[in-house]
Amino acid sequence: MVIEFLLGFAKLMKNIAVYCGSGAGTNPAYADGAKALAKAIATAGHGLVYGGGNVGLMAVVADEVLAHDQEVIGVIPYALHERELSHTGCTQLLMVDTMHERKALMMEHSDAFIAMPGGIGTLEELFEVLTWFQLGFHHKPVGLLNISGYYDQLIGFLNHAVSEAFIRDKFDDLLVVSTDPDELVAMLNSRSR
């Protein structure tokens, strides 16, 4: 009875969205970090929500979560699916018409978000969920896995934006940053509402 009461107040994280590159990058540490993050997500009992691709770091994360027998939900636009870029091994592969629909569906199916190394698309996804968090449109924790210092300059810029009063919230309240995948997943779990 007490457990049921407490569960009514604590929302347990089910799925974590991961934003990452459709390429592997030049540093092998990125793929190693993707595997480690996927293992941390799966061993903590979470499923993965991601962009549905079968290329780059996206494929590494999905394959590793699947190898640990956890659910993988891929969300991919038809245009990318038609170019044979979709991961056919996903537990669920959801196809949408636009990138906007993709992001909205990923948000709907996720209880937390993590950005790994990636390009413009990864940054755009990260900043959208951060903006929505800051505006109170969601209360799901957002994390950044800073592999091999990939995001050092971005973190420096965000801290500068805070010091210049363009970001009003304390940076640490908006974004959880770690170099360790297990620590990052644990930190997101502790912030889950």
N, C-alpha and C positions, 0 to 999 in steps of 0.2 A: 504494500500500500504506500509506504514512504517512497519507494523507488518510482512508482507510477506518478506520485505527486511531484517529485523532483524532475522527472522527465517532462512533465508538463511545462516546466520553466526553462529547461535547458534544451536547446535545439542541437541535436547531434549532426555533425557534418556527414553527409553521405558521399557527395561527389565534389571533386576539385577540378576546376577548369585550369588547363595549362595552355598558355600562349607561348609559342616558340617558333623558331625558324623552319621554313620549308626547305632550307639548305642545312648542311652540317657545319658550316663555318670552316675556318682554317686550323683551329686548335682542337686536337683530339679530346681535350678536357671537356668540351661542350657535349659530345656524345656520351662520355663517361658520366658527366653530371646529369644528363637526361635519364640514363639508366638508373643512377642512384636515386634521383627524384621519383621516378616511376616505382622503384622498389619501396621507397619510403611511403608513398601514397598507398600502394597495395598492401603492404604489411601493417599499416595502420587501419586497414579495413575499408578504405575509400575506393570509390570508382573514379574513373577519369572522364572528363568532358574535354574535347579538343576539336580542332578544325577538320578532322576527318581525313587528313592527307596520309599518303603512303610514301612520303619522301622526307628527307632531312631529319631534323630532330623530332619532328612530329611523329614519324614512323618509329623512331627509337623509343619514345615515351609510350606510344600505344602498344607496341610489341611487348615491352617489358611488363606493363600492367596486365596484359592478356596472359603472359607467361606465369604470372602470379595468381591467375584465376579470379581476377576482379573484372567488374563491368567496365566496358569502354564505349562511350557514346561519342560518335563522330558526327559533326555537323558540317556539311559541305554544300556549296552552291552547285546547281546543276552544271553550270559552265565548266567548273573544275572537274566534276565527276565525268563529264563527257570527254575530257582530255586524259582519262584513265589515271587520275591522280588520287582517287579515293581508296581508302583502306578497306578492302572487302572482308577483313577478319573482325571488324568491330562487332561488339555485342548488338549495338544498334547503329545504323547509319542513317541519319536524317538528312534529307536533301531539301534545299531551300532555293528560292529564286535569286535572292540578293545577299550581299555581304551584311546589310543591316539586319535582315532576318536571321542570318547566321549568328550574329553577335547577341541578338535578343534571345534566341533559343538556347544558346550557350549559357547566358545569364540565368534563364529560367531553370535550367537543369543543374545548376551549380550552387554549392554552398560556400565556396571560397575560390580564390583566383591566385594563380602563380604565373609570373612572367619569367621566362628563361631567356638566354641569348636568342636574338632574332633581329629582324629588320624593321622596316617601316610599319608593316602590318602588325607585328608584335607590339611595337610602341603605341600604335593607334589603339589597339585593344586594351593595353594597360592603362593608357590615359583616359579612355572612356569609362572603364570601371572605377578608376580613382575619382573621376569627376562625379559620377553618379553617387559614389560613397560620400564624397564631400558635401554634396547637395542633399543627402539624406534619402535618395531614391532607393537605396538598399543599405543593409547593415552587415554585409558579408565581408569577411576579412580579405585583404589583398596583400600578396607577398611578391617579393622579388628575389630570385635565386641568382646571386652575383658570382657566377663561375669565372674564375681566373681574372677577376677585376673587370669583367666586361662592362658592368654598369657603373664603375667608379665615377666617371665624369658626369653621368646622368644624376647620380646621387648628390654629387657636389653642386650641380646646377639647381636641383630641387631645394637643397639647403640654402643656396643663395636666394632663390625665389621666396623662401620663408623669411630670410633676414631682410629682404626688401619689401616685405608685407604684401606680396602678390599671392602667396598661399597663406591663408590665415590660420589654418589648423597647424598644430605642431606636426612636423613631418613624420615622426615616429607613430603618431596616432593614425595617420593615413595609410602608411605602407610599412609592412614588416619586411626587413631585409636580413638575409643570411647568406653565408657561403656554404652552409651545411644543409643538405636536403632533409635529413631527419629532424634537425632543429627547426627548420622552417615549417614543416608539416605540424610539428608539436605546437609551435607558436600560433599557427592559424587555428588549430583545434582549441587552444586556450582562449582565443578571441571570438570563437563562434558563438552566435546568439540564437 
